[in-house]
Amino acid sequence: MDNIGKVYLIGAGPGDPGLLTLRGKEILERADVVVYDRLVSPAILGMCNSKAKMVDVGKMPTHHKVKQSEINKLLVQFACEMPGATIARLKGGDPFVFGRGGEEALELVDAGVEFEVVPGITSAISVPAYAGIPVSHRGIATSFHIVTGHEKEKSEMEPTAAFQGDSHSGAEGDRIHGTLSLDFETLAHCQGTLIFLMGIANMDFIARRLMECGKDPKTPLAFIEKGTTPYQRTVMATLGTAGETIVRENVTAPAITIMGGVVELGKTLAWKRNLPLSGKRLVVTRAAKQASGITARLAALGAEVVETPMIETRDVTPALILSGQSPDRITGTSLESLADFDTLAFTSMNGVESFFRQLFASGRDIRILAGKKIASVGKITEKKLLEYGIRPDYVPEDHTAEGLGKLLRSILDEKAPENPLWTKDGSALTSSPNVSKGLEAPYLKESRILFLQGNLADDTLFKYLPQASRWVVYETLPVAGLPEWKREAVNAADAVVFASTSAVENFCAVLSNVIPAVILEGQSPDRITGITPRLAFCIGRMTEAAARKHGFDTVTSDETTVESLVKKIAEYFSRD
């Protein structure tokens, strides 16, 4: 129906954002409204359309739980009030595995609202797998049985949003004991693996009833907290010691309980516990289109990554001549003026992407660069150039604007005996790792060098090459603010990852608007001590300096590459 929205009941999976289905991700990226439960990972929420209305039904401003009946009506309301809209109902685990998805679907049917179910990976099998426990194994268990440890015999009490179903939690504090509608006699004599979802609050009672019905007290048992997340913890016990283990080890929801001989395999097959970044939450501040590479690497090492871009970039079509530069340096449109330059120097991957977008949009291609020399500030920018089929001629060993300026200056200056790379006729005097081997080049002329940069680039390069020109191909815009759920995730993080000075500055500006800055005696007013986290991992010395200015404890990568930074992060958290 064109005059009504469509609701998607999406399973978010057990917690690890990598376990969200491709279909679920596609819908979240275009959703107009996202109604989500309290246990959905911040990393998954970060995948949602940035313009979507985010509705947390796990808690309200008063911190009261939202009744399931109210959630049902809310979905109908959004669909009826927003013709043609995409409404995503994001639920932990799978919507139809103890997740009240059926109840929500029935409400939508009664209201005539179109809906679609997007299954999620159930925690019943994924959480044990992450703990190294197969739910079935030849010679040990030929079946497995998923049981709710929360369901009551009577439904006189309204289910709440705290009932997260398949997300392996329990309604906190709801010890219902003898009202559990379970066939304990059958379960006690079941030969397969028993998996209890949402049963931690009632597990002492469940264990006692199973033993009363004949189940062996020595049956291996495992509690798995926060399964598939970086904070996953497995606590081993037996059926007979279940109750005392919960108290002694302080086992809390969200958690599942698995019983049976397969539990013993977890002592050998537990693969996740050895990941170097397990239990760490890291905030990545790179622009959204650039964050995926570092996010994937950090997640593979066990970290929970919250992508929090602090800057956005936008192409700038007109040539912007900065202060001190002669307006006649660049005539006509920028692309038409490329003929006036022999060397193009890229100082960021953003500059590369923006330049080529504008080049291709104009109907031209890389043939316009024939005969020109290409310089790159560092390896990240070089890698981006290679994606467009361009191998840079000059890459400094010191991957900074200063390093690039010094390199080009040494090539230009025939009076620099310490680095005599080129003669006036263009012949190479010596080879250098900074200059591509086997390539002949014209003698460089300073006035025919063009820097392709962003609007926030400083004048470092012009200290070494004052006669060069600059084309600002993109501008950097700060992110105005953060939604509440993301602020909470950031404040609970162990560290923040910075790749640029602008990201540092905007991160502090945005967070200081929410958290009052504490200025300690003798400190500079720009030293913001109220913001958490206080540990920052940085790419490059300039980024490090900006972070230190704001009071961060810094760890800087050895090279200006994502690989080097990830290695440094893993080493830091593995040192103990």
Phi, psi and omega in degrees: 000130184287336184265020182210150179280169178244137182255134176246120176270103191251129173275123181278354184082186188280347181152312179297121181299336178292346180264001172291137181290156178299322178296317178299316180297318181299319181289318180299325182291341180240005183293143174271331178223137175234116177257112191234156178273164188291338184263005177292133184300138174303328179295325177286319176301328179293344178279346185290155174310125184298339180263002183288149172282119183262122184239112179272110179261006174282330176206149176256173179307330178275359180068017174280146178289146180268126179294145180301321179299326179288324177296317179304312181294327180296319178297317178297317181300312180299317182296320182284329183271349184232081181304131177076001184283157173257115180251118181259122172259104188262116186238149178293147178064229177249134185298335184256011175247093182053032186246007179064012179297324178297320179295319178294320179296319179298320178298319179294320178298314180299328182270359181074026181264128177291140180216163176220139177261125175250102184300151175243162177287121184289141178293339184299329179250328184285319181296311174302323179299319178293339176267005180078023182245108174286137182286341172225150181202133182303130180087351181240307182214125179256004177207160172221153189226124182262124188231138172276134175263016188234333189299134179266158176294322181245149184252033181291339177266134178293129171296154184237170178293341176290340173284100189264007177055238187295352180280020172054031175254180172228159175290114190300127176085356181275079175275106187254348171045246190294352179272002177297129181269063182244144175272082185298327180299313179293316181296323182295329182258008178287132182272348181274182178284135177255129180236117181256123174260139175062035185244009185300316182297336184246008189292327177301314178295315179301314181299315180296319179294321178297318179293323176298330180269006172109002180284139185297124178300340180275003179303124179299144184214146177222136170260129180240108180273145172046045185303141179073357177265169177297345184259015181302137176221135178247128179242118181273147178200191169234169179302321182290335182253010186303308184299311182292328179293319178302317181288312184297318183266001179053052178287127183228159174290152002280134181202155172242162177239130178236133183235140175137173183298335181296339181301326181298332180294336180296338178290336181256325189260005182292096186271331189283332187294342182268001180291135189295335183252016177300135179086006182248137173250124183239138177261122178256122187258006180294157174305145189307318183288348181252351190278339189301321182298309180289326178299313181297319181293317180292320179296323179296337178267006174103357184281151166268122185250126175253106179286119183227075181301130180257351178224153172234150179243149180220135180297143176243111183283310179292149175288129177254118179266116182284165181307132179095348179264140182288129180300338182274004177296321181238117182252152180065204175284156186300314182296322178295334183274358180300334179297341181279358186232144179261335185229129176248125182246117180261131184249006177194158176291331176298319178297321178298310183297316181296316180301312184288328174300315180291324179298310182290325179296333180279356182090002178264175176219189188293351177297340178294342181267004182304131178083356182266149174270144182239130178245143178234140182290333183191188187289324179296314178294320177301316179299320179294320177299320180297329177297334178263010178081019182246120175260116184294148179276329184231125174222116182290154174291325175269106189279064178223166176301322178297318179297319178293318179299316179296319181297310180295324177297319180293326178290322181287325190273105180291348180264017179258086184296336181290345180210064184280082187276323188224147171260171183295335179273001175094000180278144182279131176274327182206157177270157181212144176295346180273349183236131180302133183284148173078006181254126175272145182221150174292157175297124185291143177239127188303317183290350180253023174256132181239125175268130176252110192222178173266170184290343181265002179297139179274187185262022182305314182297326182286345173295327181262334184226071186294340182267000179285171180242163181230136171240116176279106185265346177209159175239148180259128181242135179286149172284131189291325184186182181234142174293162185302316183298325181284323176301318179297318180295319180295315182294338180265005184281160178274332182197164177238145182249123181245138177241001180202156178294325180295326177294320178299309184298316182287325176303313180292322179295316182291313183291326181291340176286344181253320183249119180303133178286141177250114181263114179280156182302130178086357181267158176289144179301339180273003177272101186269109185258353182274348183277138171238149001284166181257354179263130181233132171259130190233145169261114175093151184289326180293320177295319177300315181298319179296319179294319178296324179302328181264015171087011178282146164279126191245147169230125188245139180295151180291327177233160181275059178226154177297319180301315180294321180294314179300319177299318180295319179296314180297319179297320182298313184278350178262356188293335179268000000 
